[in-house]
Amino acid sequence: MTLVKDKKYFDKFDRTFGAYFHGIAQIPNEAFEVPLDWLKKRLDANSRRKRRSASSRWAASTS
């Protein structure tokens, strides 16, 4: 989220934002499809990393 800190900058921000994202609605949805096997690998890797982190914190707290 971006906040405009002063009202005098809002119009400038609005024009810049509009120019940057102009045409984004025209990108087909297929461009954003992610293969299911890639998502599963990422989920598994993230789960393993969290388990290792949690077990190392637990080991450190019991020492």
PyMOL Python script that loads the backbone (N, CA, C, O; Angstrom):
from pymol import cmd

cmd.read_pdbstr("""\
ATOM      1  N   MET A   1       0.843  -1.156   0.000  1.00  0.00           N
ATOM      2  CA  MET A   1       0.000   0.000   0.000  1.00  0.00           C
ATOM      3  C   MET A   1       0.898   1.232   0.000  1.00  0.00           C
ATOM      4  O   MET A   1       1.907   1.281   0.703  1.00  0.00           O
ATOM      5  N   THR A   2       0.522   2.206  -0.784  1.00  0.00           N
ATOM      6  CA  THR A   2       1.256   3.458  -0.833  1.00  0.00           C
ATOM      7  C   THR A   2       0.378   4.560  -0.289  1.00  0.00           C
ATOM      8  O   THR A   2      -0.792   4.680  -0.652  1.00  0.00           O
ATOM      9  N   LEU A   3       0.945   5.349   0.571  1.00  0.00           N
ATOM     10  CA  LEU A   3       0.204   6.465   1.137  1.00  0.00           C
ATOM     11  C   LEU A   3       0.733   7.769   0.572  1.00  0.00           C
ATOM     12  O   LEU A   3       1.943   7.956   0.446  1.00  0.00           O
ATOM     13  N   VAL A   4      -0.173   8.668   0.233  1.00  0.00           N
ATOM     14  CA  VAL A   4       0.206   9.998  -0.207  1.00  0.00           C
ATOM     15  C   VAL A   4       0.149  10.865   1.039  1.00  0.00           C
ATOM     16  O   VAL A   4      -0.906  10.995   1.660  1.00  0.00           O
ATOM     17  N   LYS A   5       1.270  11.455   1.407  1.00  0.00           N
ATOM     18  CA  LYS A   5       1.358  12.141   2.691  1.00  0.00           C
ATOM     19  C   LYS A   5       0.753  13.540   2.685  1.00  0.00           C
ATOM     20  O   LYS A   5       0.487  14.105   3.746  1.00  0.00           O
ATOM     21  N   ASP A   6       0.537  14.094   1.514  1.00  0.00           N
ATOM     22  CA  ASP A   6      -0.027  15.440   1.450  1.00  0.00           C
ATOM     23  C   ASP A   6      -1.000  15.500   0.274  1.00  0.00           C
ATOM     24  O   ASP A   6      -0.724  14.955  -0.795  1.00  0.00           O
ATOM     25  N   LYS A   7      -2.137  16.164   0.476  1.00  0.00           N
ATOM     26  CA  LYS A   7      -3.156  16.234  -0.575  1.00  0.00           C
ATOM     27  C   LYS A   7      -2.625  16.866  -1.853  1.00  0.00           C
ATOM     28  O   LYS A   7      -3.082  16.532  -2.946  1.00  0.00           O
ATOM     29  N   LYS A   8      -1.675  17.767  -1.726  1.00  0.00           N
ATOM     30  CA  LYS A   8      -1.185  18.455  -2.926  1.00  0.00           C
ATOM     31  C   LYS A   8      -0.459  17.498  -3.875  1.00  0.00           C
ATOM     32  O   LYS A   8      -0.297  17.810  -5.054  1.00  0.00           O
ATOM     33  N   TYR A   9      -0.019  16.336  -3.377  1.00  0.00           N
ATOM     34  CA  TYR A   9       0.670  15.351  -4.215  1.00  0.00           C
ATOM     35  C   TYR A   9      -0.252  14.264  -4.765  1.00  0.00           C
ATOM     36  O   TYR A   9       0.175  13.428  -5.561  1.00  0.00           O
ATOM     37  N   PHE A  10      -1.508  14.275  -4.344  1.00  0.00           N
ATOM     38  CA  PHE A  10      -2.404  13.194  -4.737  1.00  0.00           C
ATOM     39  C   PHE A  10      -2.614  13.131  -6.247  1.00  0.00           C
ATOM     40  O   PHE A  10      -2.551  12.051  -6.833  1.00  0.00           O
ATOM     41  N   ASP A  11      -2.862  14.274  -6.881  1.00  0.00           N
ATOM     42  CA  ASP A  11      -3.093  14.273  -8.330  1.00  0.00           C
ATOM     43  C   ASP A  11      -1.873  13.787  -9.086  1.00  0.00           C
ATOM     44  O   ASP A  11      -2.001  13.051 -10.065  1.00  0.00           O
ATOM     45  N   LYS A  12      -0.700  14.187  -8.648  1.00  0.00           N
ATOM     46  CA  LYS A  12       0.539  13.740  -9.298  1.00  0.00           C
ATOM     47  C   LYS A  12       0.685  12.225  -9.155  1.00  0.00           C
ATOM     48  O   LYS A  12       1.037  11.537 -10.114  1.00  0.00           O
ATOM     49  N   PHE A  13       0.413  11.711  -7.954  1.00  0.00           N
ATOM     50  CA  PHE A  13       0.486  10.271  -7.715  1.00  0.00           C
ATOM     51  C   PHE A  13      -0.537   9.542  -8.580  1.00  0.00           C
ATOM     52  O   PHE A  13      -0.221   8.519  -9.187  1.00  0.00           O
ATOM     53  N   ASP A  14      -1.743  10.057  -8.638  1.00  0.00           N
ATOM     54  CA  ASP A  14      -2.807   9.423  -9.400  1.00  0.00           C
ATOM     55  C   ASP A  14      -2.450   9.342 -10.886  1.00  0.00           C
ATOM     56  O   ASP A  14      -2.681   8.313 -11.520  1.00  0.00           O
ATOM     57  N   ARG A  15      -1.898  10.398 -11.436  1.00  0.00           N
ATOM     58  CA  ARG A  15      -1.496  10.388 -12.854  1.00  0.00           C
ATOM     59  C   ARG A  15      -0.344   9.416 -13.083  1.00  0.00           C
ATOM     60  O   ARG A  15      -0.344   8.677 -14.067  1.00  0.00           O
ATOM     61  N   THR A  16       0.617   9.409 -12.200  1.00  0.00           N
ATOM     62  CA  THR A  16       1.764   8.507 -12.335  1.00  0.00           C
ATOM     63  C   THR A  16       1.325   7.047 -12.230  1.00  0.00           C
ATOM     64  O   THR A  16       1.746   6.207 -13.025  1.00  0.00           O
ATOM     65  N   PHE A  17       0.488   6.755 -11.257  1.00  0.00           N
ATOM     66  CA  PHE A  17      -0.025   5.400 -11.073  1.00  0.00           C
ATOM     67  C   PHE A  17      -0.792   4.952 -12.312  1.00  0.00           C
ATOM     68  O   PHE A  17      -0.606   3.833 -12.790  1.00  0.00           O
ATOM     69  N   GLY A  18      -1.654   5.826 -12.833  1.00  0.00           N
ATOM     70  CA  GLY A  18      -2.435   5.506 -14.021  1.00  0.00           C
ATOM     71  C   GLY A  18      -1.560   5.250 -15.233  1.00  0.00           C
ATOM     72  O   GLY A  18      -1.829   4.338 -16.014  1.00  0.00           O
ATOM     73  N   ALA A  19      -0.510   6.052 -15.396  1.00  0.00           N
ATOM     74  CA  ALA A  19       0.393   5.881 -16.543  1.00  0.00           C
ATOM     75  C   ALA A  19       1.178   4.579 -16.422  1.00  0.00           C
ATOM     76  O   ALA A  19       1.394   3.889 -17.419  1.00  0.00           O
ATOM     77  N   TYR A  20       1.605   4.243 -15.214  1.00  0.00           N
ATOM     78  CA  TYR A  20       2.397   3.034 -15.004  1.00  0.00           C
ATOM     79  C   TYR A  20       1.577   1.772 -15.285  1.00  0.00           C
ATOM     80  O   TYR A  20       2.065   0.837 -15.921  1.00  0.00           O
ATOM     81  N   PHE A  21       0.345   1.751 -14.812  1.00  0.00           N
ATOM     82  CA  PHE A  21      -0.485   0.556 -14.940  1.00  0.00           C
ATOM     83  C   PHE A  21      -1.440   0.602 -16.129  1.00  0.00           C
ATOM     84  O   PHE A  21      -2.324  -0.248 -16.236  1.00  0.00           O
ATOM     85  N   HIS A  22      -1.283   1.554 -17.003  1.00  0.00           N
ATOM     86  CA  HIS A  22      -2.144   1.658 -18.184  1.00  0.00           C
ATOM     87  C   HIS A  22      -2.049   0.372 -19.012  1.00  0.00           C
ATOM     88  O   HIS A  22      -0.955  -0.054 -19.383  1.00  0.00           O
ATOM     89  N   GLY A  23      -3.176  -0.229 -19.293  1.00  0.00           N
ATOM     90  CA  GLY A  23      -3.211  -1.420 -20.123  1.00  0.00           C
ATOM     91  C   GLY A  23      -3.055  -2.726 -19.375  1.00  0.00           C
ATOM     92  O   GLY A  23      -3.074  -3.786 -20.001  1.00  0.00           O
ATOM     93  N   ILE A  24      -2.902  -2.694 -18.083  1.00  0.00           N
ATOM     94  CA  ILE A  24      -2.704  -3.931 -17.325  1.00  0.00           C
ATOM     95  C   ILE A  24      -3.933  -4.843 -17.409  1.00  0.00           C
ATOM     96  O   ILE A  24      -3.800  -6.065 -17.339  1.00  0.00           O
ATOM     97  N   ALA A  25      -5.118  -4.264 -17.558  1.00  0.00           N
ATOM     98  CA  ALA A  25      -6.338  -5.069 -17.644  1.00  0.00           C
ATOM     99  C   ALA A  25      -6.397  -5.845 -18.951  1.00  0.00           C
ATOM    100  O   ALA A  25      -7.207  -6.762 -19.087  1.00  0.00           O
ATOM    101  N   GLN A  26      -5.558  -5.495 -19.907  1.00  0.00           N
ATOM    102  CA  GLN A  26      -5.588  -6.159 -21.197  1.00  0.00           C
ATOM    103  C   GLN A  26      -4.702  -7.404 -21.239  1.00  0.00           C
ATOM    104  O   GLN A  26      -4.696  -8.116 -22.243  1.00  0.00           O
ATOM    105  N   ILE A  27      -3.970  -7.675 -20.189  1.00  0.00           N
ATOM    106  CA  ILE A  27      -3.118  -8.858 -20.145  1.00  0.00           C
ATOM    107  C   ILE A  27      -4.010 -10.076 -19.894  1.00  0.00           C
ATOM    108  O   ILE A  27      -4.794 -10.074 -18.945  1.00  0.00           O
ATOM    109  N   PRO A  28      -3.905 -11.114 -20.727  1.00  0.00           N
ATOM    110  CA  PRO A  28      -4.772 -12.287 -20.542  1.00  0.00           C
ATOM    111  C   PRO A  28      -4.460 -13.025 -19.239  1.00  0.00           C
ATOM    112  O   PRO A  28      -3.319 -13.032 -18.776  1.00  0.00           O
ATOM    113  N   ASN A  29      -5.469 -13.634 -18.667  1.00  0.00           N
ATOM    114  CA  ASN A  29      -5.312 -14.371 -17.409  1.00  0.00           C
ATOM    115  C   ASN A  29      -4.319 -15.517 -17.530  1.00  0.00           C
ATOM    116  O   ASN A  29      -3.686 -15.885 -16.540  1.00  0.00           O
ATOM    117  N   GLU A  30      -4.167 -16.088 -18.720  1.00  0.00           N
ATOM    118  CA  GLU A  30      -3.252 -17.206 -18.901  1.00  0.00           C
ATOM    119  C   GLU A  30      -1.808 -16.794 -18.606  1.00  0.00           C
ATOM    120  O   GLU A  30      -0.975 -17.641 -18.284  1.00  0.00           O
ATOM    121  N   ALA A  31      -1.516 -15.523 -18.712  1.00  0.00           N
ATOM    122  CA  ALA A  31      -0.161 -15.046 -18.446  1.00  0.00           C
ATOM    123  C   ALA A  31       0.205 -15.209 -16.975  1.00  0.00           C
ATOM    124  O   ALA A  31       1.385 -15.205 -16.624  1.00  0.00           O
ATOM    125  N   PHE A  32      -0.794 -15.351 -16.119  1.00  0.00           N
ATOM    126  CA  PHE A  32      -0.546 -15.441 -14.679  1.00  0.00           C
ATOM    127  C   PHE A  32      -0.738 -16.838 -14.117  1.00  0.00           C
ATOM    128  O   PHE A  32      -0.691 -17.024 -12.901  1.00  0.00           O
ATOM    129  N   GLU A  33      -0.951 -17.814 -14.971  1.00  0.00           N
ATOM    130  CA  GLU A  33      -1.139 -19.173 -14.490  1.00  0.00           C
ATOM    131  C   GLU A  33       0.195 -19.765 -14.036  1.00  0.00           C
ATOM    132  O   GLU A  33       1.213 -19.626 -14.715  1.00  0.00           O
ATOM    133  N   VAL A  34       0.172 -20.419 -12.893  1.00  0.00           N
ATOM    134  CA  VAL A  34       1.368 -21.027 -12.326  1.00  0.00           C
ATOM    135  C   VAL A  34       1.145 -22.534 -12.292  1.00  0.00           C
ATOM    136  O   VAL A  34       0.097 -22.992 -11.837  1.00  0.00           O
ATOM    137  N   PRO A  35       2.119 -23.311 -12.768  1.00  0.00           N
ATOM    138  CA  PRO A  35       1.955 -24.769 -12.748  1.00  0.00           C
ATOM    139  C   PRO A  35       1.780 -25.295 -11.326  1.00  0.00           C
ATOM    140  O   PRO A  35       2.458 -24.852 -10.399  1.00  0.00           O
ATOM    141  N   LEU A  36       0.865 -26.242 -11.171  1.00  0.00           N
ATOM    142  CA  LEU A  36       0.548 -26.804  -9.857  1.00  0.00           C
ATOM    143  C   LEU A  36       1.756 -27.490  -9.221  1.00  0.00           C
ATOM    144  O   LEU A  36       1.954 -27.381  -8.011  1.00  0.00           O
ATOM    145  N   ASP A  37       2.565 -28.193 -10.012  1.00  0.00           N
ATOM    146  CA  ASP A  37       3.727 -28.875  -9.437  1.00  0.00           C
ATOM    147  C   ASP A  37       4.736 -27.874  -8.875  1.00  0.00           C
ATOM    148  O   ASP A  37       5.383 -28.160  -7.867  1.00  0.00           O
ATOM    149  N   TRP A  38       4.882 -26.712  -9.501  1.00  0.00           N
ATOM    150  CA  TRP A  38       5.782 -25.676  -8.982  1.00  0.00           C
ATOM    151  C   TRP A  38       5.275 -25.158  -7.643  1.00  0.00           C
ATOM    152  O   TRP A  38       6.055 -24.966  -6.710  1.00  0.00           O
ATOM    153  N   LEU A  39       3.952 -24.930  -7.548  1.00  0.00           N
ATOM    154  CA  LEU A  39       3.376 -24.461  -6.288  1.00  0.00           C
ATOM    155  C   LEU A  39       3.573 -25.480  -5.172  1.00  0.00           C
ATOM    156  O   LEU A  39       3.888 -25.110  -4.041  1.00  0.00           O
ATOM    157  N   LYS A  40       3.387 -26.767  -5.486  1.00  0.00           N
ATOM    158  CA  LYS A  40       3.560 -27.810  -4.477  1.00  0.00           C
ATOM    159  C   LYS A  40       5.000 -27.861  -3.983  1.00  0.00           C
ATOM    160  O   LYS A  40       5.242 -28.012  -2.785  1.00  0.00           O
ATOM    161  N   LYS A  41       5.963 -27.733  -4.908  1.00  0.00           N
ATOM    162  CA  LYS A  41       7.375 -27.741  -4.494  1.00  0.00           C
ATOM    163  C   LYS A  41       7.687 -26.564  -3.585  1.00  0.00           C
ATOM    164  O   LYS A  41       8.393 -26.713  -2.588  1.00  0.00           O
ATOM    165  N   ARG A  42       7.162 -25.395  -3.930  1.00  0.00           N
ATOM    166  CA  ARG A  42       7.400 -24.204  -3.106  1.00  0.00           C
ATOM    167  C   ARG A  42       6.776 -24.373  -1.727  1.00  0.00           C
ATOM    168  O   ARG A  42       7.380 -24.006  -0.719  1.00  0.00           O
ATOM    169  N   LEU A  43       5.571 -24.925  -1.682  1.00  0.00           N
ATOM    170  CA  LEU A  43       4.889 -25.137  -0.412  1.00  0.00           C
ATOM    171  C   LEU A  43       5.665 -26.124   0.457  1.00  0.00           C
ATOM    172  O   LEU A  43       5.850 -25.887   1.651  1.00  0.00           O
ATOM    173  N   ASP A  44       6.118 -27.224  -0.134  1.00  0.00           N
ATOM    174  CA  ASP A  44       6.891 -28.212   0.605  1.00  0.00           C
ATOM    175  C   ASP A  44       8.189 -27.620   1.136  1.00  0.00           C
ATOM    176  O   ASP A  44       8.549 -27.857   2.289  1.00  0.00           O
ATOM    177  N   ALA A  45       8.893 -26.855   0.312  1.00  0.00           N
ATOM    178  CA  ALA A  45      10.159 -26.253   0.736  1.00  0.00           C
ATOM    179  C   ALA A  45       9.921 -25.265   1.871  1.00  0.00           C
ATOM    180  O   ALA A  45      10.692 -25.216   2.829  1.00  0.00           O
ATOM    181  N   ASN A  46       8.856 -24.483   1.763  1.00  0.00           N
ATOM    182  CA  ASN A  46       8.547 -23.503   2.802  1.00  0.00           C
ATOM    183  C   ASN A  46       8.161 -24.202   4.100  1.00  0.00           C
ATOM    184  O   ASN A  46       8.550 -23.755   5.179  1.00  0.00           O
ATOM    185  N   SER A  47       7.407 -25.282   4.012  1.00  0.00           N
ATOM    186  CA  SER A  47       7.009 -26.031   5.208  1.00  0.00           C
ATOM    187  C   SER A  47       8.225 -26.632   5.903  1.00  0.00           C
ATOM    188  O   SER A  47       8.335 -26.577   7.128  1.00  0.00           O
ATOM    189  N   ARG A  48       9.137 -27.205   5.121  1.00  0.00           N
ATOM    190  CA  ARG A  48      10.358 -27.782   5.717  1.00  0.00           C
ATOM    191  C   ARG A  48      11.183 -26.701   6.409  1.00  0.00           C
ATOM    192  O   ARG A  48      11.699 -26.920   7.505  1.00  0.00           O
ATOM    193  N   ARG A  49      11.308 -25.540   5.776  1.00  0.00           N
ATOM    194  CA  ARG A  49      12.085 -24.447   6.354  1.00  0.00           C
ATOM    195  C   ARG A  49      11.471 -23.989   7.675  1.00  0.00           C
ATOM    196  O   ARG A  49      12.194 -23.735   8.639  1.00  0.00           O
ATOM    197  N   LYS A  50      10.138 -23.880   7.726  1.00  0.00           N
ATOM    198  CA  LYS A  50       9.466 -23.458   8.956  1.00  0.00           C
ATOM    199  C   LYS A  50       9.632 -24.501  10.059  1.00  0.00           C
ATOM    200  O   LYS A  50       9.845 -24.150  11.219  1.00  0.00           O
ATOM    201  N   ARG A  51       9.534 -25.796   9.695  1.00  0.00           N
ATOM    202  CA  ARG A  51       9.704 -26.845  10.708  1.00  0.00           C
ATOM    203  C   ARG A  51      11.118 -26.821  11.277  1.00  0.00           C
ATOM    204  O   ARG A  51      11.308 -26.947  12.487  1.00  0.00           O
ATOM    205  N   ARG A  52      12.126 -26.656  10.386  1.00  0.00           N
ATOM    206  CA  ARG A  52      13.515 -26.598  10.866  1.00  0.00           C
ATOM    207  C   ARG A  52      13.722 -25.410  11.780  1.00  0.00           C
ATOM    208  O   ARG A  52      14.383 -25.525  12.812  1.00  0.00           O
ATOM    209  N   SER A  53      13.164 -24.271  11.411  1.00  0.00           N
ATOM    210  CA  SER A  53      13.310 -23.072  12.219  1.00  0.00           C
ATOM    211  C   SER A  53      12.650 -23.252  13.581  1.00  0.00           C
ATOM    212  O   SER A  53      13.226 -22.881  14.604  1.00  0.00           O
ATOM    213  N   ALA A  54      11.457 -23.813  13.598  1.00  0.00           N
ATOM    214  CA  ALA A  54      10.728 -24.020  14.851  1.00  0.00           C
ATOM    215  C   ALA A  54      11.476 -25.009  15.745  1.00  0.00           C
ATOM    216  O   ALA A  54      11.564 -24.804  16.955  1.00  0.00           O
ATOM    217  N   SER A  55      12.019 -26.089  15.154  1.00  0.00           N
ATOM    218  CA  SER A  55      12.715 -27.077  15.970  1.00  0.00           C
ATOM    219  C   SER A  55      14.023 -26.513  16.500  1.00  0.00           C
ATOM    220  O   SER A  55      14.425 -26.853  17.612  1.00  0.00           O
ATOM    221  N   SER A  56      14.700 -25.659  15.736  1.00  0.00           N
ATOM    222  CA  SER A  56      15.952 -25.075  16.251  1.00  0.00           C
ATOM    223  C   SER A  56      15.655 -24.075  17.365  1.00  0.00           C
ATOM    224  O   SER A  56      16.421 -23.971  18.322  1.00  0.00           O
ATOM    225  N   ARG A  57      14.534 -23.331  17.247  1.00  0.00           N
ATOM    226  CA  ARG A  57      14.175 -22.412  18.342  1.00  0.00           C
ATOM    227  C   ARG A  57      13.812 -23.194  19.587  1.00  0.00           C
ATOM    228  O   ARG A  57      14.170 -22.801  20.698  1.00  0.00           O
ATOM    229  N   TRP A  58      13.094 -24.313  19.406  1.00  0.00           N
ATOM    230  CA  TRP A  58      12.711 -25.125  20.556  1.00  0.00           C
ATOM    231  C   TRP A  58      13.952 -25.696  21.231  1.00  0.00           C
ATOM    232  O   TRP A  58      14.047 -25.685  22.458  1.00  0.00           O
ATOM    233  N   ALA A  59      14.903 -26.193  20.442  1.00  0.00           N
ATOM    234  CA  ALA A  59      16.130 -26.759  20.990  1.00  0.00           C
ATOM    235  C   ALA A  59      16.920 -25.697  21.744  1.00  0.00           C
ATOM    236  O   ALA A  59      17.488 -25.975  22.800  1.00  0.00           O
ATOM    237  N   ALA A  60      16.957 -24.487  21.207  1.00  0.00           N
ATOM    238  CA  ALA A  60      17.692 -23.404  21.872  1.00  0.00           C
ATOM    239  C   ALA A  60      17.017 -23.002  23.171  1.00  0.00           C
ATOM    240  O   ALA A  60      17.700 -22.645  24.131  1.00  0.00           O
ATOM    241  N   SER A  61      15.693 -23.053  23.223  1.00  0.00           N
ATOM    242  CA  SER A  61      14.998 -22.642  24.439  1.00  0.00           C
ATOM    243  C   SER A  61      15.082 -23.697  25.536  1.00  0.00           C
ATOM    244  O   SER A  61      14.940 -23.368  26.714  1.00  0.00           O
ATOM    245  N   THR A  62      15.307 -24.938  25.179  1.00  0.00           N
ATOM    246  CA  THR A  62      15.400 -25.995  26.189  1.00  0.00           C
ATOM    247  C   THR A  62      16.823 -26.191  26.688  1.00  0.00           C
ATOM    248  O   THR A  62      17.053 -26.910  27.661  1.00  0.00           O
ATOM    249  N   SER A  63      17.772 -25.553  26.021  1.00  0.00           N
ATOM    250  CA  SER A  63      19.188 -25.698  26.436  1.00  0.00           C
ATOM    251  C   SER A  63      19.510 -24.838  27.614  1.00  0.00           C
ATOM    252  O   SER A  63      20.647 -24.839  28.086  1.00  0.00           O
TER     253      SER A  63
END
""", "prot")
cmd.dss("prot")
cmd.show_as("cartoon", "prot")
cmd.util.cbc("prot")
cmd.orient("prot")
